[in-house]
Amino acid sequence: MAWEWIKTFVYLSMCVTSAVGNKQASQKKCADFNNTTWQQYRQGTKLRVQYFLFTRNNADCASLFTQDCLNQTQKHTAYFNSSLPTKVIVHGYRPLGSKPSGMSDLAKALLREEDLNVLVVDWEFVASFAYNLVVENYKEVAVQISELINKLMKHGSTLESFHFIGMSLGAHVSGFVGTQFEGKLGRITGLDPAGPMFKKAAPFDRLDSSDALFVEAIHTDSDQFGISIPVGHVDFFLNGGMDQPGCTHLDLGSMYDYVTCDHMRALSVYTSALNRSCSLTGFPCSSFEKFLAGKCITCEGPFTGTCPQIGLLKSGITVTPLLNHEKVYLLTTATAPYCAHHILVELRVSPLDKSADIQLTLITVGHPETELKLKLNKDEMVYKMVTAHPAQLCKIDSVQVKNTGARFFRQGDIQFAYICISEIPQTRGLAPLCVKNINIGRGGPWSRDFVQLWGVSRDHRSTSSLESKSFWSIILC
């Protein structure tokens, strides 16, 4: 299995060319990542790690982090301020000839949120070799970073002030740095920690909750390049941790973008979450299937009612002592800011003579429609499911249901006692939107419009053969 991963990464290395663009070329004075060449790869390159410093004074142009950044001897140098928190960004494995993407965007997003030091670790000279060789050497990279942390502590920094953000293999590098300091680093965020050669590794050899005072991980590709097991105090599994929305299209640019889309989504989502345009809230649950089945719609229990969120805060977690390897699930959209509103759909069906297939559609004007396909069984009457919708409950204009059973199956009418939709978590006490007594013929569509008037939602119109009663429900957007 390991050899198959090695061959995959070698293939990607051959597919990818240099990521240096005109914009980077025009900023020659800004520090930039090393770019390992094929000749260096064949000859073997001595391990070399360098660091870039971003502050609010140079958020758009990284400076090479040198001793001058500590002793403030040169006016043109961005200074490291030991009295401020420090974010350390560590990239992961890179195909030969490419440079890490998204690092400067993440640094800028962090600086918009808070006045701090942002150090970006450049270990390209070792990260671009064959994957198995990179894994063999990642601990040496972590040791070099640890030496820098010790030097910064002599200038006034504290271990608690360091927050490591590691992408893929960089998450395990960050974890081993934490191991060097006996888990006393302030925080580690693993962005889809690498899975190949780590899924069966001992906690000492990979990112683990013991590596910092607070460890979190965001999983987006656990069936391919990411790790599938929980590794932090809290682990966010986006869309079940695999197959991210929008990553199934072939028009993503290069073959590399297509293959790594799920894996890199963790970085994109985390960067987007820092802008606070919307919340990315996770729900604790034992499995993704149970979450989708509507069995985990609150944050009672392990989080005492506070749903954990992706972002700079400690995921909104206030429980003490911290939980360990707690899995939380959430759904996202295909594009930034990736936030989706979690809608719980509940329906009750009268007894059926035969199983049936239906399609339920949530419609908000100006947004993509949300379609749900559901098989109704003879021995089951009540159904629940969680879906992602781009708009709030109070902005859903209509719900449509269609009996999609095959014609030759001779499926008859379907009688619904009710269909209800509500937004979770139900923290604002909003009543669900419900319609009752619905009859749908075979192949015949049914729809219900919701008219929003002065903060009140009203069941307005039906196209079903059996008219249902009007209702009122207080909805505050």
C-alpha positions as CSV (number, residue, x, y, z in Angstrom):
1,M,0.0,0.0,0.0
2,A,2.8,2.4,0.9
3,W,4.4,1.8,-2.5
4,E,1.1,2.7,-4.3
5,W,1.2,6.1,-2.4
6,I,4.8,6.6,-3.4
7,K,3.9,6.0,-7.0
8,T,1.0,8.4,-6.8
9,F,3.2,11.2,-5.4
10,V,5.8,10.6,-8.1
11,Y,3.1,10.8,-10.7
12,L,2.0,14.1,-9.3
13,S,5.5,15.4,-9.2
14,M,5.8,14.7,-13.0
15,C,2.4,16.5,-13.6
16,V,3.1,19.7,-11.8
17,T,5.3,22.6,-12.9
18,S,6.5,25.5,-11.0
19,A,3.8,27.5,-9.2
20,V,5.8,30.8,-9.5
21,G,3.6,33.4,-11.3
22,N,4.1,36.8,-12.6
23,K,2.8,38.3,-9.3
24,Q,5.5,36.6,-7.3
25,A,8.2,37.5,-9.8
26,S,7.3,41.1,-9.5
27,Q,7.8,41.0,-5.7
28,K,11.5,40.0,-5.8
29,K,12.2,41.7,-2.5
30,C,9.7,39.4,-0.7
31,A,10.9,36.2,0.8
32,D,9.8,33.2,-1.2
33,F,9.9,29.4,-0.9
34,N,12.8,27.3,-2.2
35,N,12.1,25.4,-5.3
36,T,13.8,22.0,-5.5
37,T,15.0,21.1,-9.0
38,W,15.3,17.7,-10.6
39,Q,19.1,17.9,-10.4
40,Q,18.9,18.6,-6.7
41,Y,16.5,15.7,-6.3
42,R,18.9,13.3,-8.0
43,Q,22.0,14.5,-6.1
44,G,20.3,14.6,-2.8
45,T,20.0,18.0,-1.0
46,K,21.1,18.7,2.5
47,L,18.2,19.4,4.9
48,R,17.6,23.1,5.0
49,V,14.9,25.0,6.8
50,Q,14.2,28.7,6.6
51,Y,11.5,30.9,8.0
52,F,9.4,33.8,6.8
53,L,7.9,36.4,9.1
54,F,4.6,38.2,8.5
55,T,3.4,41.0,10.8
56,R,0.8,43.7,10.4
57,N,3.6,45.9,9.1
58,N,4.4,43.5,6.3
59,A,1.3,41.4,5.8
60,D,1.6,41.5,2.0
61,C,5.4,40.8,1.8
62,A,7.1,38.2,3.9
63,S,10.6,39.0,5.2
64,L,13.2,36.3,5.7
65,F,13.4,35.6,9.4
66,T,16.9,36.2,10.6
67,Q,18.7,37.3,13.8
68,D,17.9,40.9,12.7
69,C,14.2,40.2,13.2
70,L,15.0,39.5,16.9
71,N,17.5,42.2,17.8
72,Q,15.8,44.9,15.7
73,T,19.1,46.2,14.3
74,Q,17.8,47.1,10.8
75,K,15.0,49.5,10.2
76,H,13.8,47.8,7.0
77,T,13.3,44.4,8.8
78,A,9.9,43.3,10.1
79,Y,10.4,42.7,13.8
80,F,9.4,39.7,15.8
81,N,7.4,40.9,18.9
82,S,7.9,38.4,21.7
83,S,5.0,40.0,23.7
84,L,2.5,38.9,21.0
85,P,1.2,35.5,20.2
86,T,2.9,33.6,17.4
87,K,1.3,31.5,14.7
88,V,3.6,29.0,13.0
89,I,2.4,27.6,9.6
90,V,4.0,24.4,8.4
91,H,3.3,23.2,4.8
92,G,3.2,19.5,3.9
93,Y,4.7,17.3,1.2
94,R,5.2,19.0,-2.1
95,P,5.5,17.5,-5.6
96,L,8.8,18.2,-7.2
97,G,9.0,21.6,-8.8
98,S,6.0,23.1,-7.0
99,K,5.7,25.5,-4.1
100,P,3.1,25.5,-1.3
101,S,-0.1,27.4,-2.1
102,G,-2.3,29.3,0.3
103,M,0.3,30.0,2.9
104,S,0.4,33.8,2.5
105,D,-3.4,33.9,2.3
106,L,-3.6,32.1,5.6
107,A,-1.1,34.5,7.1
108,K,-3.0,37.5,6.0
109,A,-6.3,36.1,7.4
110,L,-4.6,35.5,10.8
111,L,-3.2,39.0,10.9
112,R,-6.6,40.5,10.0
113,E,-8.0,38.8,13.1
114,E,-5.3,39.5,15.6
115,D,-2.0,41.5,16.0
116,L,0.6,38.7,16.2
117,N,3.7,37.2,14.6
118,V,3.2,34.7,11.8
119,L,6.1,32.5,11.0
120,V,5.9,30.3,7.9
121,V,8.2,27.3,7.8
122,D,9.9,26.6,4.5
123,W,11.2,23.0,4.4
124,E,10.9,22.6,0.6
125,F,14.3,21.0,0.2
126,V,13.3,17.9,2.0
127,A,9.5,18.0,1.4
128,S,9.9,17.5,-2.4
129,F,11.7,14.1,-2.4
130,A,10.0,10.7,-2.6
131,Y,7.2,10.6,-0.1
132,N,8.7,7.7,1.9
133,L,12.0,9.6,2.3
134,V,10.2,12.7,3.4
135,V,8.4,10.8,6.1
136,E,11.7,9.4,7.3
137,N,13.1,13.0,7.7
138,Y,10.1,14.9,9.0
139,K,11.2,14.6,12.6
140,E,14.6,16.2,11.8
141,V,12.6,19.2,10.5
142,A,10.7,19.3,13.7
143,V,13.9,19.3,15.7
144,Q,15.2,22.3,13.8
145,I,11.9,24.1,14.4
146,S,12.2,23.3,18.1
147,E,15.6,24.9,18.3
148,L,14.1,28.1,16.9
149,I,11.3,28.0,19.5
150,N,14.0,27.7,22.3
151,K,15.8,30.7,20.8
152,L,12.5,32.7,20.8
153,M,11.8,31.8,24.4
154,K,15.1,33.3,25.4
155,H,13.8,36.5,23.8
156,G,10.6,36.5,25.9
157,S,8.1,34.2,24.2
158,T,6.3,31.5,26.1
159,L,5.3,28.0,25.0
160,E,1.6,28.8,25.6
161,S,1.8,31.7,23.1
162,F,2.7,29.4,20.1
163,H,-0.1,28.1,17.9
164,F,1.1,25.7,15.1
165,I,-1.0,25.2,12.0
166,G,0.2,22.3,10.0
167,M,-1.1,21.2,6.6
168,S,-1.0,17.5,5.7
169,L,2.4,16.2,6.6
170,G,3.1,19.6,8.3
171,A,0.5,18.6,10.9
172,H,2.7,15.7,12.0
173,V,5.8,17.9,11.9
174,S,3.9,20.3,14.3
175,G,3.0,17.4,16.5
176,F,6.6,16.3,16.9
177,V,7.6,19.8,17.8
178,G,5.0,19.6,20.5
179,T,6.5,16.3,21.6
180,Q,9.8,18.0,22.1
181,F,8.2,20.4,24.6
182,E,6.2,17.7,26.4
183,G,2.9,18.9,25.1
184,K,3.1,22.4,26.5
185,L,2.7,24.3,23.3
186,G,-0.4,26.4,23.4
187,R,-2.3,24.9,20.4
188,I,-1.9,22.8,17.3
189,T,-4.3,22.8,14.3
190,G,-3.9,19.9,11.9
191,L,-5.3,20.6,8.4
192,D,-6.2,17.2,7.0
193,P,-3.2,15.5,8.7
194,A,-1.4,13.2,6.2
195,G,-2.7,9.6,6.2
196,P,-0.3,7.5,4.1
197,M,2.3,5.8,6.4
198,F,0.6,7.4,9.5
199,K,-2.7,5.7,9.9
200,K,-1.2,2.8,11.9
201,A,1.6,4.9,13.5
202,A,1.9,5.2,17.3
203,P,0.8,8.5,18.8
204,F,4.5,9.4,19.4
205,D,5.1,9.2,15.6
206,R,2.1,11.3,14.5
207,L,0.0,14.2,15.6
208,D,-1.9,13.4,18.8
209,S,-3.8,15.3,21.5
210,S,-0.9,14.9,23.9
211,D,1.2,17.3,21.7
212,A,-0.2,20.6,22.9
213,L,-2.6,22.0,25.5
214,F,-5.3,22.0,22.8
215,V,-5.2,20.0,19.5
216,E,-7.8,20.1,16.8
217,A,-7.9,18.6,13.3
218,I,-10.0,19.2,10.2
219,H,-10.5,16.1,8.1
220,T,-11.5,16.5,4.4
221,D,-9.8,13.6,2.6
222,S,-9.6,10.7,5.1
223,D,-10.1,8.1,2.3
224,Q,-7.1,9.2,0.3
225,F,-4.3,11.6,1.4
226,G,-5.7,12.4,4.9
227,I,-5.8,10.4,8.1
228,S,-9.1,8.7,9.0
229,I,-8.6,8.4,12.8
230,P,-9.2,11.2,15.3
231,V,-5.9,12.7,16.4
232,G,-6.9,15.8,18.5
233,H,-9.0,16.8,21.4
234,V,-11.6,17.7,18.8
235,D,-11.7,16.4,15.2
236,F,-13.9,18.1,12.6
237,F,-15.0,15.7,9.8
238,L,-16.3,17.9,7.0
239,N,-18.9,16.1,4.9
240,G,-17.9,12.9,6.6
241,G,-14.2,13.7,6.1
242,M,-14.2,12.8,2.4
243,D,-15.6,13.7,-1.0
244,Q,-15.9,17.5,-0.6
245,P,-18.6,19.4,-2.6
246,G,-17.3,20.8,-5.8
247,C,-14.3,18.4,-6.0
248,T,-15.9,16.0,-8.4
249,H,-15.6,18.3,-11.4
250,L,-12.9,17.9,-14.0
251,D,-12.6,21.7,-14.7
252,L,-10.6,22.4,-11.5
253,G,-7.5,23.5,-13.5
254,S,-4.6,21.1,-13.4
255,M,-4.6,17.3,-12.7
256,Y,-2.9,18.1,-9.4
257,D,-5.7,20.4,-8.4
258,Y,-8.2,17.7,-9.2
259,V,-6.4,15.0,-7.3
260,T,-5.7,17.1,-4.2
261,C,-9.0,19.1,-4.1
262,D,-10.5,17.2,-1.2
263,H,-7.1,17.2,0.7
264,M,-6.5,21.0,0.3
265,R,-10.1,21.9,1.2
266,A,-9.1,21.8,4.8
267,L,-6.7,24.8,4.3
268,S,-9.3,26.7,2.2
269,V,-12.1,26.2,4.8
270,Y,-9.9,27.2,7.8
271,T,-8.7,30.3,6.0
272,S,-12.2,31.2,5.1
273,A,-13.4,30.6,8.7
274,L,-11.0,33.3,10.0
275,N,-13.0,35.9,8.1
276,R,-16.0,35.2,10.3
277,S,-18.4,35.7,7.5
278,C,-20.4,32.8,8.8
279,S,-20.0,30.0,11.4
280,L,-18.7,26.5,10.7
281,T,-20.4,24.5,13.5
282,G,-19.8,20.9,14.2
283,F,-22.1,18.4,15.8
284,P,-20.7,15.6,18.1
285,C,-21.8,12.2,16.8
286,S,-20.4,8.6,16.8
287,S,-20.7,8.4,13.0
288,F,-21.5,10.5,9.9
289,E,-24.4,8.2,9.0
290,K,-26.1,8.8,12.4
291,F,-25.5,12.6,11.9
292,L,-27.2,12.5,8.5
293,A,-30.1,10.5,10.0
294,G,-30.9,13.3,12.4
295,K,-29.7,11.5,15.5
296,C,-27.1,14.1,16.5
297,I,-28.8,17.6,16.2
298,T,-27.7,19.2,19.5
299,C,-24.5,19.8,21.3
300,E,-25.8,18.6,24.7
301,G,-23.6,16.0,26.4
302,P,-19.9,16.3,25.7
303,F,-19.9,20.0,25.0
304,T,-22.6,21.0,27.5
305,G,-24.7,22.7,24.9
306,T,-22.0,24.7,23.1
307,C,-21.4,23.5,19.5
308,P,-17.7,23.6,18.6
309,Q,-16.7,25.9,15.7
310,I,-13.8,26.1,13.3
311,G,-11.8,29.2,13.9
312,L,-9.3,30.9,16.1
313,L,-11.2,30.5,19.3
314,K,-10.7,27.1,21.0
315,S,-13.5,25.8,18.9
316,G,-15.9,27.4,21.4
317,I,-15.1,24.6,23.9
318,T,-15.4,25.5,27.5
319,V,-15.6,22.1,29.1
320,T,-12.9,21.1,31.6
321,P,-11.0,18.9,31.4
322,L,-10.8,18.8,27.6
323,L,-12.4,16.0,25.7
324,N,-10.2,13.6,23.8
325,H,-10.6,12.4,20.2
326,E,-14.2,13.8,20.1
327,K,-15.5,13.5,16.5
328,V,-17.8,16.3,15.3
329,Y,-19.5,16.4,11.9
330,L,-20.7,19.3,9.6
331,L,-21.7,19.9,6.1
332,T,-20.3,22.6,3.8
333,T,-20.9,24.1,0.4
334,A,-18.7,23.8,-2.7
335,T,-17.4,27.4,-2.6
336,A,-16.1,30.0,-0.1
337,P,-17.1,30.8,2.6
338,Y,-18.2,27.1,2.6
339,C,-20.8,27.6,5.3
340,A,-24.1,25.7,5.0
341,H,-27.2,25.9,7.1
342,H,-28.0,22.5,8.5
343,I,-31.7,21.7,7.9
344,L,-33.5,18.8,9.6
345,V,-36.2,17.3,7.4
346,E,-38.8,15.2,9.3
347,L,-41.8,13.4,7.7
348,R,-44.4,10.8,8.6
349,V,-45.9,8.5,6.0
350,S,-49.1,6.5,6.2
351,P,-48.6,2.7,5.8
352,L,-47.5,1.7,2.2
353,D,-48.4,-1.4,0.2
354,K,-45.0,-1.2,-1.5
355,S,-41.8,0.7,-1.1
356,A,-41.6,4.1,-2.8
357,D,-39.1,6.7,-4.0
358,I,-39.5,10.4,-3.5
359,Q,-37.5,13.6,-4.2
360,L,-37.8,16.5,-1.8
361,T,-36.5,19.9,-2.9
362,L,-35.8,23.0,-0.8
363,I,-36.0,26.2,-2.8
364,T,-34.6,29.7,-2.0
365,V,-34.7,32.2,-4.8
366,G,-31.2,33.2,-5.9
367,H,-29.5,30.1,-4.4
368,P,-29.0,26.6,-5.7
369,E,-31.8,24.2,-4.9
370,T,-31.2,21.4,-2.4
371,E,-32.5,18.0,-3.5
372,L,-33.0,15.0,-1.3
373,K,-33.8,11.5,-2.6
374,L,-35.4,9.1,-0.2
375,K,-36.7,5.5,-0.3
376,L,-39.8,4.9,1.7
377,N,-40.2,1.4,3.1
378,K,-43.3,-0.6,3.9
379,D,-42.4,-1.2,7.6
380,E,-41.2,2.4,8.3
381,M,-43.4,5.5,8.9
382,V,-41.2,8.2,10.4
383,Y,-38.1,9.5,8.6
384,K,-35.4,12.1,9.6
385,M,-32.5,13.4,7.6
386,V,-30.1,16.3,7.8
387,T,-29.1,18.2,4.7
388,A,-27.1,21.4,3.8
389,H,-28.9,24.4,2.4
390,P,-27.2,27.7,1.3
391,A,-29.8,29.9,3.1
392,Q,-31.4,30.1,6.6
393,L,-34.7,28.4,7.4
394,C,-36.5,31.7,7.3
395,K,-35.3,32.3,3.8
396,I,-36.6,29.0,2.3
397,D,-39.3,30.0,-0.2
398,S,-40.9,26.7,-0.9
399,V,-40.6,22.9,-0.5
400,Q,-41.4,20.5,-3.3
401,V,-42.0,16.8,-3.1
402,K,-42.4,14.4,-6.0
403,N,-43.3,10.7,-6.2
404,T,-40.4,9.4,-8.4
405,G,-41.3,5.7,-8.3
406,A,-40.9,3.9,-11.6
407,R,-44.1,3.6,-13.7
408,F,-43.9,-0.2,-14.1
409,F,-43.6,-0.6,-10.3
410,R,-47.3,0.5,-10.0
411,Q,-46.6,2.6,-6.9
412,G,-49.8,4.3,-5.8
413,D,-50.4,7.6,-4.0
414,I,-48.4,8.5,-1.0
415,Q,-50.1,10.0,2.0
416,F,-48.0,12.2,4.3
417,A,-49.3,13.0,7.8
418,Y,-46.7,15.9,7.9
419,I,-43.5,17.2,6.5
420,C,-41.5,19.5,8.7
421,I,-38.2,21.4,8.2
422,S,-36.2,23.1,10.9
423,E,-32.7,24.5,11.3
424,I,-30.2,23.0,13.7
425,P,-28.9,23.5,16.3
426,Q,-32.2,24.8,17.6
427,T,-30.6,27.4,19.9
428,R,-33.0,30.2,19.2
429,G,-36.2,28.2,19.9
430,L,-37.5,28.5,16.4
431,A,-40.5,26.4,15.6
432,P,-40.2,24.1,12.6
433,L,-42.1,24.8,9.4
434,C,-44.7,22.1,8.9
435,V,-47.3,21.2,6.4
436,K,-49.9,18.4,7.1
437,N,-52.1,16.0,5.3
438,I,-50.4,15.8,1.9
439,N,-51.4,13.4,-0.8
440,I,-49.0,12.8,-3.8
441,G,-50.0,10.8,-6.8
442,R,-47.5,8.7,-8.8
443,G,-45.3,11.0,-10.9
444,G,-47.3,14.1,-9.7
445,P,-45.4,17.0,-8.0
446,W,-46.5,18.8,-4.9
447,S,-45.2,22.1,-3.6
448,R,-45.8,24.5,-0.8
449,D,-44.7,28.2,-0.7
450,F,-43.7,30.0,2.4
451,V,-44.3,33.7,2.5
452,Q,-42.2,35.8,4.9
453,L,-44.1,38.7,6.4
454,W,-42.7,40.9,9.2
455,G,-40.7,38.1,10.8
456,V,-43.6,35.6,10.4
457,S,-43.7,32.6,8.1
458,R,-47.1,31.5,6.7
459,D,-48.1,28.4,4.9
460,H,-49.4,30.1,1.8
461,R,-50.3,27.8,-1.2
462,S,-50.6,24.2,-2.2
463,T,-50.7,22.5,-5.5
464,S,-51.5,19.1,-4.0
465,S,-54.8,17.4,-4.7
466,L,-55.6,17.5,-0.9
467,E,-55.5,21.0,0.5
468,S,-53.7,21.3,3.8
469,K,-54.4,23.7,6.6
470,S,-52.7,27.0,6.9
471,F,-50.2,27.7,9.8
472,W,-48.2,30.4,11.3
473,S,-44.7,30.1,12.8
474,I,-42.5,32.8,14.2
475,I,-39.2,33.0,12.3
476,L,-36.6,35.6,13.0
477,C,-33.8,36.0,10.4
